[in-house]
Amino acid sequence: MSVNQEYESESLFSDNTLKTTDPEFAEFFGNFVDDEVRHEPGANHPELDEPTRWMAILAALLGCQGHEAFALMAPKALDAGLTPIQLKEIVYQATAYLGFGRVLPFLGIANHVLADLGVSLPLEGQSTTTPETRAAAGEQSQIDIFGEHMRGFAQSGPEETRHINKWLADNCFGDYYTRGGLDTRQREMITLCFLAAQGGCEPQLTAHAAANLRVGNEKAFLIAVVSQCMPYLGYPRTLNAIRCINEAAAQAA
């Protein structure tokens, strides 16, 4: 897919606004992101191709509420090989981890970017479940990702909060993880990015780091993902994410 000329640029700052108002910042930050981070051998991994790298970055921008940066990066991600369906699926899945109030602006941004590129909306549907099958499909997804101990999780726990466990099965996993467009490894990777970027979710971040390892996203890959997201997360949340990944890897050893 080819993007419109207005989105084509070798620089991070395609609209040149910061080059005009903040040229020194634009130069050193752009050089850091486009050169040092992108080409650092220790911050890369053979499986971190360009579409995968952009999936992680866009998920991180959703998590940290980087609206303007998301609008800047989404066309670059599409130009690098991310598909419109993948872009939409990243935004859709973020709802389970960030909430509708924080995701709605990004849905509007994604729609605007796609419309500007001449993509017809709505996109092809990706749902694989029905209202009757979503609960069972969601539970199976939980089992596949976290293990057999998740069987019956939806009916477990204190009565006053048992509905949350049910919603996790039928909504978080049944409505989102069962959709097409992204596979399970990709969905777990972007979930890690959502959680790392918003901060304050370290127990869930450690659990999903373990889930990533379980579905085949090895430790070195996860550290590469977080490393590529670092310019958009900042150092504290990046280091928190690496600590959670290390904890999950140690527990899995």
TATA-V302010 format. One record per residue. N is the residue number from 1. RES is the residue in three letters. SS is DSSP state (@ for helix, = for strand, . for the rest). PHI is phi in whole degrees, 0 to 359 (999 if undefined). OMEGA is omega as a letter, one per 20 degrees, with the letter a starting at -180 (none if undefined). Layout:
n-><N/N>
res-><RES/RES>
ss-><SS/SS>
phi-><PHI/PHI>
omega-><OMEGA/OMEGA>
This chain:
n-><1/2/3/4/5/6/7/8/9/10/11/12/13/14/15/16/17/18/19/20/21/22/23/24/25/26/27/28/29/30/31/32/33/34/35/36/37/38/39/40/41/42/43/44/45/46/47/48/49/50/51/52/53/54/55/56/57/58/59/60/61/62/63/64/65/66/67/68/69/70/71/72/73/74/75/76/77/78/79/80/81/82/83/84/85/86/87/88/89/90/91/92/93/94/95/96/97/98/99/100/101/102/103/104/105/106/107/108/109/110/111/112/113/114/115/116/117/118/119/120/121/122/123/124/125/126/127/128/129/130/131/132/133/134/135/136/137/138/139/140/141/142/143/144/145/146/147/148/149/150/151/152/153/154/155/156/157/158/159/160/161/162/163/164/165/166/167/168/169/170/171/172/173/174/175/176/177/178/179/180/181/182/183/184/185/186/187/188/189/190/191/192/193/194/195/196/197/198/199/200/201/202/203/204/205/206/207/208/209/210/211/212/213/214/215/216/217/218/219/220/221/222/223/224/225/226/227/228/229/230/231/232/233/234/235/236/237/238/239/240/241/242/243/244/245/246/247/248/249/250/251/252/253>
res-><MET/SER/VAL/ASN/GLN/GLU/TYR/GLU/SER/GLU/SER/LEU/PHE/SER/ASP/ASN/THR/LEU/LYS/THR/THR/ASP/PRO/GLU/PHE/ALA/GLU/PHE/PHE/GLY/ASN/PHE/VAL/ASP/ASP/GLU/VAL/ARG/HIS/GLU/PRO/GLY/ALA/ASN/HIS/PRO/GLU/LEU/ASP/GLU/PRO/THR/ARG/TRP/MET/ALA/ILE/LEU/ALA/ALA/LEU/LEU/GLY/CYS/GLN/GLY/HIS/GLU/ALA/PHE/ALA/LEU/MET/ALA/PRO/LYS/ALA/LEU/ASP/ALA/GLY/LEU/THR/PRO/ILE/GLN/LEU/LYS/GLU/ILE/VAL/TYR/GLN/ALA/THR/ALA/TYR/LEU/GLY/PHE/GLY/ARG/VAL/LEU/PRO/PHE/LEU/GLY/ILE/ALA/ASN/HIS/VAL/LEU/ALA/ASP/LEU/GLY/VAL/SER/LEU/PRO/LEU/GLU/GLY/GLN/SER/THR/THR/THR/PRO/GLU/THR/ARG/ALA/ALA/ALA/GLY/GLU/GLN/SER/GLN/ILE/ASP/ILE/PHE/GLY/GLU/HIS/MET/ARG/GLY/PHE/ALA/GLN/SER/GLY/PRO/GLU/GLU/THR/ARG/HIS/ILE/ASN/LYS/TRP/LEU/ALA/ASP/ASN/CYS/PHE/GLY/ASP/TYR/TYR/THR/ARG/GLY/GLY/LEU/ASP/THR/ARG/GLN/ARG/GLU/MET/ILE/THR/LEU/CYS/PHE/LEU/ALA/ALA/GLN/GLY/GLY/CYS/GLU/PRO/GLN/LEU/THR/ALA/HIS/ALA/ALA/ALA/ASN/LEU/ARG/VAL/GLY/ASN/GLU/LYS/ALA/PHE/LEU/ILE/ALA/VAL/VAL/SER/GLN/CYS/MET/PRO/TYR/LEU/GLY/TYR/PRO/ARG/THR/LEU/ASN/ALA/ILE/ARG/CYS/ILE/ASN/GLU/ALA/ALA/ALA/GLN/ALA/ALA>
ss-><././././@/@/@/./././././././././@/@/@/@/@/./@/@/@/@/@/@/@/@/@/@/@/@/@/@/@/@/@/./@/@/@/././././././@/@/@/@/@/@/@/@/@/@/@/@/@/@/./././@/@/@/@/@/@/@/@/@/@/@/@/@/././././@/@/@/@/@/@/@/@/@/@/@/@/@/@/@/./@/@/@/@/@/@/@/@/@/@/@/@/@/@/@/@/@/./././././././././././././././././@/@/@/@/@/@/@/@/@/@/@/@/@/./@/@/@/././@/@/@/./././@/@/@/@/@/@/@/@/@/@/@/@/@/@/@/@/@/@/@/././././././@/@/@/@/@/@/@/@/@/@/@/@/@/@/@/./././@/@/@/@/@/@/@/@/@/@/@/@/@/@/./././@/@/@/@/@/@/@/@/@/@/@/@/@/@/@/./@/@/@/@/@/@/@/@/@/@/@/@/@/@/@/@/@/@/.>
phi-><999/257/270/293/302/297/261/277/193/275/261/300/262/289/269/68/299/290/297/273/272/222/298/293/298/302/289/286/288/299/295/297/288/283/247/296/292/297/249/287/304/287/252/234/204/305/274/268/285/298/300/294/301/289/304/297/297/295/296/295/293/299/297/265/64/271/301/294/293/297/297/287/274/303/297/294/296/295/293/275/119/295/271/304/296/298/302/294/294/299/294/303/295/301/302/291/249/246/93/300/299/272/268/308/300/288/296/296/297/300/297/295/298/296/297/298/271/82/278/283/245/284/283/300/298/238/292/242/237/238/304/277/253/298/293/294/294/294/297/296/297/301/296/298/273/256/124/298/296/278/295/83/301/297/255/255/90/302/301/289/239/297/297/294/297/297/295/302/288/276/265/303/264/289/273/253/294/275/286/281/95/230/271/297/296/294/294/291/297/290/297/304/291/304/290/297/286/278/70/74/237/299/299/291/296/295/297/281/297/296/296/302/299/294/270/112/272/292/304/298/294/295/293/296/300/297/298/292/274/307/301/261/261/88/291/301/288/295/293/299/296/296/299/295/296/297/296/296/293/295/292/278/291>
omega-><a/a/r/a/a/a/a/r/r/a/r/a/a/a/r/a/a/r/a/a/a/a/a/r/a/a/a/r/r/r/a/a/a/a/a/a/a/a/r/a/a/a/a/a/a/a/a/r/a/r/r/r/a/r/a/a/r/r/r/r/r/a/a/r/r/a/a/r/r/r/r/a/a/r/r/r/r/r/a/r/r/a/r/r/r/r/a/a/r/a/a/a/r/a/a/a/a/a/a/a/a/a/a/r/a/r/r/r/a/r/r/r/a/r/r/r/r/r/a/r/j/r/r/a/a/a/r/a/r/r/a/a/a/a/r/r/r/r/r/r/r/r/a/a/a/r/a/a/r/r/a/a/a/a/a/r/r/a/a/r/a/r/r/r/r/a/r/a/a/a/a/a/a/a/a/a/a/a/r/r/r/r/a/r/r/a/r/r/a/r/r/a/r/a/r/a/a/r/r/a/a/r/r/r/r/r/a/r/r/r/r/r/a/a/r/r/a/a/a/r/a/r/r/r/a/r/r/r/a/a/a/a/a/a/a/a/r/a/r/a/r/r/r/r/r/r/r/r/r/r/a/a/none>
